[in-house]
Amino acid sequence: MSTGTRLAGLLLLTTSLTLPSALYAQDAEQGEELAQDALTQEVEGDPSAEQLEETDISVPGGDIIVTGRRNRDPARNSGQVLSILSEADIARTGEGDIAGALSRVSGLSLVGSGRVFVRGLGDRYSLALLNGLPLPSPEPLSRVVPLDIFPTSVISSSLVQKTYSANFPGEFGGGVINLTTKAIPTEDFLTIGGSFSGDTETTFQNGLTYFGSRWDTFGFDNGSRDFPTALQGLIASGTRINDAPVDVQRQLAGQIMPLNLVTLQKNDELPANFSANITGGASFEVGDGNYLGLIATAGITNTWRNRNVTSQQFGDAESGQILFDSQNFITDNKVLVNGLIGLGLDIGEHTIRWTNLYIRDTLKTARLATGTDSFTDVARPFDFQTQQTGWFERQLMDSQIVAEFDFDAFDLDLRGGYARTDREAPYNAIVPYIRTNIPGDPFGDRFVVDVGAQIGGTERIQVGFEDLTEELWFGGADVTFDVTDSLSLTAGYAYSDTTRRSLSFIIRPLLGSSSELNTALRALGLRLPGDIINGAVLATDANGLTVFDVTVSDPTPFPVFDAALTVHAGYGLARFRPTDRLSFEAGVRYEDGLQVAAPDLTFGGGNLANPTRIANDYFLPSATVTWEVIDDLQLRFAASQTIARPQFRELVEQTYFDPESNRRFRGNPFLQDSELINVEARAEYYLGGPKKVSLAGFFKKIDNPIENFLITAPGIIETSYANAPSAELYGAELDLSYGIDLADWGGFFETKQFLVIANYTYTQSNIAVGADDLAPIPGAQGQLASQLFDDGSPLVGQSDHVANLSLGIEDLDKVQQFTVLLNYASERVTLRGGALPDVVEDPGLTVDVVARSEVKLGNLPLELSLEARNIFGRDNFEFQEINGNRAEINTFDVGTSFSIGLKAEF
């Protein structure tokens, strides 16, 4: 096959969409080599030729390994608008997880725990793939896997495509994020690294904890957190807790509060964070010119974080009346364990790769909230102290096989695999202590526990147990045929089947009679949490006789839910390049999807259940035109139609607690698919080497966008979801990259360059709400949309301004760099307020400094890294505000963090 024919084929395949942008001569990782051999014949004698590094990218319908093949930035040749972070780019950010690295890409912002927003659209409008294949989420709050669980050590490259092409799934709103795991090495290597870090709010400061087990440091449990045997029996028999025999309820009451899992302890000095990882690879020749490769990596990260969160609630927002005011001191201990094993086989032009990924992310949290609650009596507020202990473990196992066969006349691409995620949250105990301040009450000046009696708006004592399992089978095939040197055609089929089973039990102890609520309850409340319930007996009198015993209840109407999504898709894609300066890419995708979610009626619910069944099929066209006006300037025009399906968490009528945002989430089974029309125009100007600038404008029309809204209850912030009638989003993006050779400075600077990378995104959005538009929710299917949404309001998660600036000095011959990173995002709505003001987050400006340099210990080469994050101490602000009155919702100080790392290569 000629070089021209090969290029035409590559331009058709979406692999061509993922050709890497030129790296900036920073050879950062073992296994990255200059693609000089591929360029020799084309660029020999050309003074403008750039040295391009090899970047490993795997997407549907494309080659596994893509290299630069022309004498210019190959991303310029792609048929779509995209951004690529190579290993070198990721290393430049210094981020420990891929979510943080992606936040540096134009139009992207990081919200909450690992959720990447593209162009102001929430994570429901983003699509995350691994090696071009879908991933299930271990987090019930998101169908898109949280990207902060992917350490950068296992990722070879990250691609963000902002215009739609038919080879990708139709759920495309803001963009698709494709992660490619480490490639098969070209030579044997072994890398060992580690780091220590801390921050000014946490490290060596006081904190909270609870014992748990001796394995907690490694993110695993020794079995002490297994569901209680009585609860396991009820689950196996399909019996609701409320319907269990009294003796079983008493047995369960004696098992839900073990001392080591529910009793807060003070930690006088929190330790420093640490991480360690090892990566190795080898290649073996099998036969004549065939190669078998192996790559494996393993790592662990253990981090601590203190937060002192201010949370308030308005009584009357117009007057600024605050009826609930809380300070919640939180100590989180997060442990991330990851492993990857990859096998690859190259047989001539054919490549087969088998990737196996394991990620386990565990959060151990200890919390103590203090404050006042005036919802019951404004004149006599009562005080509370609420302790909470929790354990949230998320686990992802993924196995996938990708085979690409390159024949003279056509290419065949086969992909398939299986993935499973698990999330367990056992023994999440909330123990509130109340001081009523009632005159004449013998216990009115003391904090006593609330067991079975709810005082004001406070929560009762409760222990939660959650278990979620999600399985995903997926497969696909693409065939690409080169009709001529300038025309290629691709046809493909894709299948995915996702099933989820979610269990959520909230167990509350109940006293046997009302008289006990006014007598023994108060004395009982003076005990430690782990002593409140001792077996099935709560207290004894002076003679050792039983005063009262306890049963349990579960207020959850639907403790067990099942959900599934099955999608069949077929697509065609054509790429036509009539001249060297003009190319067309067009395609259409047909998707047939069935999404269901319903409670398991074995556990109750009856006619109260609201099942979901969404069965739709779509034709989703897309087209992109690229015109190279002059040698250095090209224009792109793109248009497409796509969809966004509701996520499982948005449909299921279960309540989940998110430890990051400190709020609860509950689904709405009446949600429907969103439909989008996307239009974009872009100008790209290339100045040679790393010097380039681009300017883009984009527009999106969204029917039935899904927005979250606030459900208020005294002392509780809860989120649910509804379809707004329609919305529009538009904006502009500016990207700039500029390198200055410092060789003329001589001496230390002889091999250095100064690199500036900047991007800015301006976005505006508005929701359109008519007088007769409906927004059905459980219990109010005929509800007017105007009761939840204001006409003209921006979409949730959309910042008007997002900007990134990177200023760095890099060595062109070795690993040595110093980079200052600035990130800014303006205010954005995080929660629709309904009758109350919207909840707004103000991310503001953060400044980081990252430095890396190679050093030697004897003959052993080492890489030393130093980082300082949030050096100006930008805090977290989330609030409601109206008429100058402000209620803090999730506001806390964020410290400056420091890290030192060392990596050795053998």
Secondary structure as the mmCIF struct_conf table of DSSP 4:
data_model
#
loop_
_struct_conf.conf_type_id
_struct_conf.id
_struct_conf.beg_label_comp_id
_struct_conf.beg_label_asym_id
_struct_conf.beg_label_seq_id
_struct_conf.end_label_comp_id
_struct_conf.end_label_asym_id
_struct_conf.end_label_seq_id
HELX_RH_AL_P HELX_RH_AL_P1 THR A 3 LEU A 12
BEND BEND1 LEU A 13 LEU A 13
HELX_RH_3T_P HELX_RH_3T_P1 THR A 14 THR A 18
HELX_LH_PP_P HELX_LH_PP_P1 LEU A 19 LEU A 23
BEND BEND2 ALA A 25 ALA A 25
BEND BEND3 GLU A 29 GLU A 29
TURN_TY1_P TURN_TY1_P1 GLN A 30 GLY A 31
STRN STRN1 LEU A 34 LEU A 34
HELX_RH_AL_P HELX_RH_AL_P2 GLN A 36 VAL A 43
TURN_TY1_P TURN_TY1_P2 GLU A 44 GLY A 45
TURN_TY1_P TURN_TY1_P3 PRO A 47 SER A 48
STRN STRN2 GLU A 53 GLU A 53
STRN STRN3 THR A 55 ASP A 56
TURN_TY1_P TURN_TY1_P4 PRO A 60 GLY A 61
BEND BEND4 GLY A 62 GLY A 62
BEND BEND5 ILE A 64 ILE A 64
STRN STRN4 ILE A 65 VAL A 66
BEND BEND6 ARG A 70 ARG A 72
HELX_RH_3T_P HELX_RH_3T_P2 PRO A 74 ASN A 77
BEND BEND7 GLY A 79 GLN A 80
STRN STRN5 LEU A 82 LEU A 85
HELX_RH_AL_P HELX_RH_AL_P3 GLU A 87 THR A 93
TURN_TY1_P TURN_TY1_P5 GLY A 94 GLY A 94
BEND BEND8 GLY A 96 GLY A 96
STRN STRN6 ASP A 97 ASP A 97
HELX_RH_AL_P HELX_RH_AL_P4 ILE A 98 LEU A 102
TURN_TY1_P TURN_TY1_P6 SER A 103 ARG A 104
BEND BEND9 VAL A 105 VAL A 105
TURN_TY1_P TURN_TY1_P7 SER A 106 GLY A 107
STRN STRN7 LEU A 108 VAL A 111
TURN_TY1_P TURN_TY1_P8 GLY A 112 GLY A 114
STRN STRN8 ARG A 115 VAL A 118
TURN_TY1_P TURN_TY1_P9 ARG A 119 GLY A 120
STRN STRN9 LEU A 121 LEU A 121
HELX_RH_3T_P HELX_RH_3T_P3 ASP A 123 TYR A 125
STRN STRN10 SER A 126 LEU A 130
TURN_TY1_P TURN_TY1_P10 ASN A 131 GLY A 132
STRN STRN11 LEU A 133 PRO A 134
BEND BEND10 PRO A 138 PRO A 138
TURN_TY1_P TURN_TY1_P11 PRO A 140 LEU A 141
BEND BEND11 ARG A 143 VAL A 144
HELX_LH_PP_P HELX_LH_PP_P2 VAL A 145 PRO A 146
HELX_RH_3T_P HELX_RH_3T_P4 LEU A 147 ILE A 149
BEND BEND12 PHE A 150 PHE A 150
STRN STRN12 PRO A 151 PRO A 151
HELX_RH_3T_P HELX_RH_3T_P5 THR A 152 VAL A 154
STRN STRN13 ILE A 155 GLN A 161
BEND BEND13 THR A 163 THR A 163
TURN_TY1_P TURN_TY1_P12 ALA A 166 ASN A 167
BEND BEND14 PHE A 168 PHE A 168
BEND BEND15 GLY A 170 GLY A 170
STRN STRN14 GLU A 171 GLU A 171
BEND BEND16 GLY A 173 GLY A 174
STRN STRN15 GLY A 175 THR A 181
HELX_LH_PP_P HELX_LH_PP_P3 LYS A 182 PRO A 185
BEND BEND17 THR A 186 GLU A 187
STRN STRN16 PHE A 189 ASP A 199
TURN_TY1_P TURN_TY1_P13 THR A 200 PHE A 204
BEND BEND18 GLN A 205 GLN A 205
STRN STRN17 GLY A 207 THR A 209
TURN_TY1_P TURN_TY1_P14 ARG A 214 TRP A 215
HELX_RH_3T_P HELX_RH_3T_P6 ASP A 216 PHE A 218
TURN_TY1_P TURN_TY1_P15 GLY A 219 GLY A 219
BEND BEND19 GLY A 223 GLY A 223
TURN_TY1_P TURN_TY1_P16 SER A 224 ARG A 225
BEND BEND20 ASP A 226 ASP A 226
HELX_LH_PP_P HELX_LH_PP_P4 PHE A 227 PRO A 228
HELX_RH_AL_P HELX_RH_AL_P5 THR A 229 SER A 237
TURN_TY1_P TURN_TY1_P17 GLY A 238 GLY A 238
HELX_RH_3T_P HELX_RH_3T_P7 ILE A 241 ASP A 243
BEND BEND21 ALA A 244 ALA A 244
HELX_RH_AL_P HELX_RH_AL_P6 VAL A 246 ALA A 253
TURN_TY1_P TURN_TY1_P18 GLY A 254 GLN A 255
BEND BEND22 ILE A 256 ILE A 256
HELX_RH_AL_P HELX_RH_AL_P7 LEU A 259 VAL A 262
STRN STRN18 GLN A 265 ASN A 267
BEND BEND23 ASP A 268 GLU A 269
HELX_LH_PP_P HELX_LH_PP_P5 LEU A 270 ALA A 272
STRN STRN19 ASN A 273 GLU A 285
BEND BEND24 GLY A 287 GLY A 289
STRN STRN20 TYR A 291 ASP A 316
TURN_TY1_P TURN_TY1_P19 ALA A 317 GLY A 320
STRN STRN21 GLN A 321 ILE A 347
TURN_TY1_P TURN_TY1_P20 GLY A 348 GLU A 349
STRN STRN22 HIS A 350 ASP A 373
BEND BEND25 PHE A 375 THR A 376
BEND BEND26 VAL A 378 ARG A 380
HELX_LH_PP_P HELX_LH_PP_P6 PRO A 381 PRO A 381
STRN STRN23 PHE A 382 ASP A 406
BEND BEND27 ASP A 408 ALA A 409
STRN STRN24 PHE A 410 ARG A 435
TURN_TY1_P TURN_TY1_P21 PRO A 439 GLY A 440
TURN_TY1_P TURN_TY1_P22 PRO A 442 ASP A 445
BEND BEND28 ARG A 446 ARG A 446
STRN STRN25 VAL A 448 VAL A 449
BEND BEND29 VAL A 451 GLY A 452
TURN_TY1_P TURN_TY1_P23 GLY A 456 GLY A 457
HELX_LH_PP_P HELX_LH_PP_P7 THR A 458 ILE A 461
STRN STRN26 GLN A 462 ASP A 482
BEND BEND30 THR A 484 SER A 486
STRN STRN27 LEU A 487 LEU A 511
BEND BEND31 GLY A 512 GLY A 512
HELX_RH_AL_P HELX_RH_AL_P8 SER A 514 ASN A 518
TURN_TY1_P TURN_TY1_P24 THR A 519 THR A 519
HELX_RH_AL_P HELX_RH_AL_P9 ALA A 520 LEU A 524
TURN_TY1_P TURN_TY1_P25 GLY A 525 LEU A 526
BEND BEND32 ARG A 527 ARG A 527
HELX_RH_AL_P HELX_RH_AL_P10 PRO A 529 ILE A 532
STRN STRN28 ASN A 534 ASN A 534
TURN_TY1_P TURN_TY1_P26 GLY A 535 ALA A 536
STRN STRN29 VAL A 537 THR A 540
TURN_TY1_P TURN_TY1_P27 ALA A 542 ASN A 543
BEND BEND33 GLY A 544 GLY A 544
STRN STRN30 THR A 546 SER A 553
BEND BEND34 PRO A 557 PRO A 557
STRN STRN31 VAL A 560 THR A 579
TURN_TY1_P TURN_TY1_P28 ASP A 580 ARG A 581
STRN STRN32 LEU A 582 PRO A 599
HELX_RH_3T_P HELX_RH_3T_P8 LEU A 601 PHE A 603
BEND BEND35 GLY A 604 GLY A 604
HELX_RH_3T_P HELX_RH_3T_P9 GLY A 606 LEU A 608
STRN STRN33 THR A 612 ILE A 630
TURN_TY1_P TURN_TY1_P29 ASP A 631 ASP A 632
STRN STRN34 LEU A 633 ALA A 644
HELX_LH_PP_P HELX_LH_PP_P8 ARG A 645 GLN A 647
HELX_RH_AL_P HELX_RH_AL_P11 PHE A 648 LEU A 651
STRN STRN35 THR A 655 ASP A 658
TURN_TY1_P TURN_TY1_P30 PRO A 659 ASN A 662
STRN STRN36 ARG A 663 ARG A 666
TURN_TY1_P TURN_TY1_P31 PRO A 669 PHE A 670
STRN STRN37 SER A 674 GLY A 688
TURN_TY1_P TURN_TY1_P32 GLY A 689 PRO A 690
STRN STRN38 LYS A 691 ASP A 703
BEND BEND36 ASN A 704 ASN A 704
STRN STRN39 ILE A 706 ALA A 713
TURN_TY1_P TURN_TY1_P33 PRO A 714 GLY A 715
STRN STRN40 ILE A 716 ASN A 723
BEND BEND37 PRO A 725 PRO A 725
STRN STRN41 SER A 726 ASP A 741
HELX_RH_3T_P HELX_RH_3T_P10 ALA A 743 TRP A 745
HELX_RH_3T_P HELX_RH_3T_P11 GLY A 747 PHE A 749
TURN_TY1_P TURN_TY1_P34 GLU A 750 THR A 751
STRN STRN42 LYS A 752 ALA A 768
TURN_TY1_P TURN_TY1_P35 ALA A 771 ASP A 772
STRN STRN43 LEU A 774 LEU A 774
STRN STRN44 ILE A 777 ILE A 777
TURN_TY1_P TURN_TY1_P36 PRO A 778 GLY A 779
STRN STRN45 ALA A 780 ALA A 780
TURN_TY1_P TURN_TY1_P37 GLN A 781 GLY A 782
STRN STRN46 LEU A 784 LEU A 784
HELX_RH_3T_P HELX_RH_3T_P12 ALA A 785 GLN A 787
TURN_TY1_P TURN_TY1_P38 LEU A 788 LEU A 788
TURN_TY1_P TURN_TY1_P39 ASP A 791 GLY A 792
HELX_LH_PP_P HELX_LH_PP_P9 SER A 793 LEU A 795
TURN_TY1_P TURN_TY1_P40 VAL A 796 GLY A 797
BEND BEND38 ASP A 800 ASP A 800
STRN STRN47 HIS A 801 ASP A 811
BEND BEND39 LEU A 812 VAL A 815
STRN STRN48 GLN A 816 ALA A 825
STRN STRN49 ARG A 828 LEU A 831
STRN STRN50 ARG A 832 ARG A 832
TURN_TY1_P TURN_TY1_P41 GLY A 834 ALA A 835
BEND BEND40 LEU A 836 LEU A 836
HELX_LH_PP_P HELX_LH_PP_P10 PRO A 837 ASP A 838
STRN STRN51 VAL A 839 GLU A 841
STRN STRN52 GLY A 844 LEU A 857
TURN_TY1_P TURN_TY1_P42 GLY A 858 ASN A 859
STRN STRN53 LEU A 860 ARG A 869
BEND BEND41 ASN A 870 ASN A 870
TURN_TY1_P TURN_TY1_P43 ILE A 871 PHE A 872
HELX_LH_PP_P HELX_LH_PP_P11 ARG A 874 ASP A 875
STRN STRN54 ASN A 876 ASN A 876
STRN STRN55 GLU A 878 ILE A 882
TURN_TY1_P TURN_TY1_P44 ASN A 883 GLY A 884
STRN STRN56 ASN A 885 GLU A 888
BEND BEND42 ILE A 889 ASN A 890
STRN STRN57 THR A 891 PHE A 892
STRN STRN58 SER A 897 GLU A 905
#
